[in-house]
Amino acid sequence: MCKRQIRVNWTRRKIINTGLFTLGITAASGIPPAAPQLQKRTYNAFARIVSRQIYETTFPQRNPLYTYDSLVRAVEYFPKFCNEGSDEHCKREAAAFLANIAHETSGLVYLQEVNKENWPKYCDPNNTAYPCVPGRTYHGRGPIQLSWNFNYGAAGKALGLNLLNNPDLVISNGVIAFQTALWFWMTPHLPKPSCHDVMSGRWNPTPEQVSKRWAPGFGMIINIINGYIECNKPTPPQVNSRVEMYQRFTKLLGVSMGNNFYCTRMKAE
């Protein structure tokens, strides 16, 4: 059982975002839709690790969509999040998740990708399972910057939402925004494991994965999220930003960083 932590102040610093995950804010309009009616449990391991005080102090300039209550409610639909493995595992998982959403959104300030020229580029026409809808774009939205039609389609199917037709649901409702981030976190992205399995200690690399220099730790999380851009190369500023934030959050939650923070030598797929 992970215990509630004492607040430690963390000052958000300006971070560097380049490439496909450069972000920007767009105000949502209209009446926020209701959150999907998925099965949920009342126990919330994440809320025992990260209190409201920690969250609100850590993200003082957060967008109003990203409330603590929205995050806690979204976690209720993913009861294994921060709730498997040892105390150290679940604290590291919370730290890793917060570090990456902080990086992707500059401290939960931004709702969606800032470079509008890139917006039409996130359509894979070869994906017939989740075809792109004319007039819709599948650029980065939400805390984890959900991108591409196949991710919107799969996330929508899991959450009971038609995100292919209405991708802006991700920036219209805080619970849905965090649910898409948690869906991405909890779901394996083959041939890669899920972020959850990596941080909870459930993933043991196969010999083939070892040959790709994949190893449990925060570096594998970077590879899962944005490996093509950030891994298997000299460490770029984005990776340094993620690792720096992970270091801050692990310190905040009173846990070590573990091993393998970087993905410099990991094959990106």
N, C-alpha and C positions, 0 to 999 in steps of 0.2 A: 504494500500500500504506500503510495507516494504521499508525503506529508506536505502541508501548506508551508510555503517558504516566507521568510522575513523579507520585506521589500528592501532592495538595494537600488539606488538611483542609477539610471543609465541615460546618458545624454546622447541623443541621436545626432549623428554626423552626416554631412552630405556625402552621398555615395556616387560612384561612377557607374553608369549604365550605358552600354553601347550595343550595337548590333540589333538583333531582333527584339530584344527586351528593353528598349528605351520606352519609358512610360509617360503618360500624361493624364490629366483629370478631365472628365466630361460629366457635367451635371445630368443626373437622371431625371426624367420627367414622368408624369402620370402617376397613377395609384399603384403602389408596390403590390405585386401579386402575393398570394398566400404561399407559405412554404409548403413543399410537398409532404403528403401524409405517409411517411415511411414509418416502419416499426422502429421504436426507440425505447431506450431504457432510462431509468431515472438516475442511475449511478453515473457520475461524470468524473473520471480519473484526472482529466486535464485541469478541471476547475480546482482540484485539490493541490495541484502543482503550481498553477498560475492564478493568483488571486486577481480580483478586480483592481486592487490597488497597484499591483505589479504591472498589469496590462495598461492601465490608464496613465501611469507614470512613465512607462516605457515608450508609449506612443502618444505623446502630448499633442501632436499636430495631425492626428488621424482624421481621415474623412468621416463625416457623421454616419455614413453607411456602415462603417466598420466598428460597431459597438462590441463591448465585452459580452453583453447578453446575446447578441447574434452569434458570436463565436461559440459560446457555451451551448447554446441551443443546437447549433449545427453539429457539435461534437456528440450530442446525445444520439444522433443517427449512426454514429460510428463508434460503438462502445469499446472496441479493441484499441482505439487510439490512446496512446500513453497508458495502456492498461495490460501490457504483456511484457514478460521478462522481469528483470530485477528493478529495484528502485532506481538504480543508476541508468538502466535502459530507458525507463519511462521519462525520467528527467531529461536525458539527452535527446529523446525524441521530441519532447516539448521545445527544447532549445533549438533543435535543428529546424523544426517547422517554423518557429517564430523568426529565426534568423533568415530563412529563405523568403518568407512573405515580407519581412522588413526590407530585404534587398530588392525584391521585385517591385515594390511600391514606394520606395524611399521612405519607409517608416509608416506604412499604411496611409500615405497621403493621396496617392493616385489610384484612380479606378481603372484606367485603361491605357493602352499604348498611345504614346504621344505622336509618333510619326505616322500621320495618316496616309502617307504615300505607301506604306507597307501593308495597310489594312487589306487590300484585295489579294495579297500574295499568299494568304493562309488557306487556300483552297486546293485540296488534292483531288483533281478530277478523276483519278483512277480509283478512288475509294467509292465503290458503289453501295456499300452498306449504309453509309451516311453521306449521301450526295449533297453538295452545296446547293443552297436555295438561292435563286436569282434575287439580287438586291440585298443580300445579307453578306456580312463579312465576319470572319472568324479570327480576328486579331486578338491579342492578349487582353483579357478582362479579368478583374477580380484579384484577390490576394496572391494567387499563384500564377496569375496571368495565363489563364486557360487559353490555348491557341489551337487552331486547325479544326476543320470540319469534323474529322474523325473523333477528336476529343470532345467537341461539343455534343456530337451525336451519342457517343458512348456514355458521357456523363449524364446527359439528359435522360437516356434510357434507364440508367441506374437510379436516378433521382425522381423519375416520374414526371419529367418536364420536357417540353418540346423546344429544346435549346437550338436545334437547327433552324427552326422557323423564327424563334425569338431569342437570339443570343443576348440581347440587352437585358434579359431577366437577371443576368449575372451582375449587372451594375444597378439594378432597381430594387433589390431586396438583400439586406445584409446576411440573413440566414442562408439564402441561396448562394450568395457570393462565397461564404465560407464553406458551404457544402461542396461546391465545385473544387475548391482547394483541397478539401479533405478527401474527396473522391479521387483526385489525382494522386494524393499522398498514399492512400490505402490500396490502390489498384496496381497490380503488376503491369509493366509496360514492356512486354516481351520483345527481345530476349532478356530484358532487364527485370530485376525483382521490384517489388514495391518499396517505396521509401520506408513504409512502416516495418516491413520485414527486415530491412537493413538495420534500422535503428533499434528495433526491439530484440535483436540478436537471433531472430528466427531464420535468417538467410545464411546458408553455408555454400560458398561458391563451388560450382562443379569444376572438374579439371579443365574443361574448355573455358570457363569463365576465369579461372586462375591464369590461363595462358594469355588472356586479354588484360591481365594485371588488375582485374577487378577484385576489390577487397572490402570487407565490412568497415564502415566508418563514414564520416561526413563527406569525404571525397566522392564516395559512390552516390550520395544524394545529389551532388552537383552534376555528376554524369547522367543520372536519370532525368533531371530537370532540364539541363541545357548542355549536354555533353558535346554535341557537334560544334558548338560555338566556343566552349570554355575548356574542354579537356583534350588530352593527348597532344599537348603543346606547352611551350613555356608559359608559366602562370600569368594569365591576363588580369587586369584590374578587377574584373567582375568576381573572379574566384577569391582574390584577396579580400574583397568586400564581404563576400559570404562567410569566409573563414573568420574574419575579424568580428562579424556580428555573432557568429556561433560561439566564439570565445567569450564575448560579452554576456551572452545568454546563459552559457554553462556556468560562468562565474556567478551570475545573478541567482541561479537556481541551486548553487552549491554542489556542482558535480564536475568531474573531470571531463575533458574533451574526448577521451578515448584515443583511438589510433586512426591513422590514414585520413587526415583532414583534407588533403589535396588530391586532384585527379590528373596531375601533370603527365603521368605515364599510363593512365588508363585508356584503353581503346574506346573510342566513342562510336556508338551505334544508334 
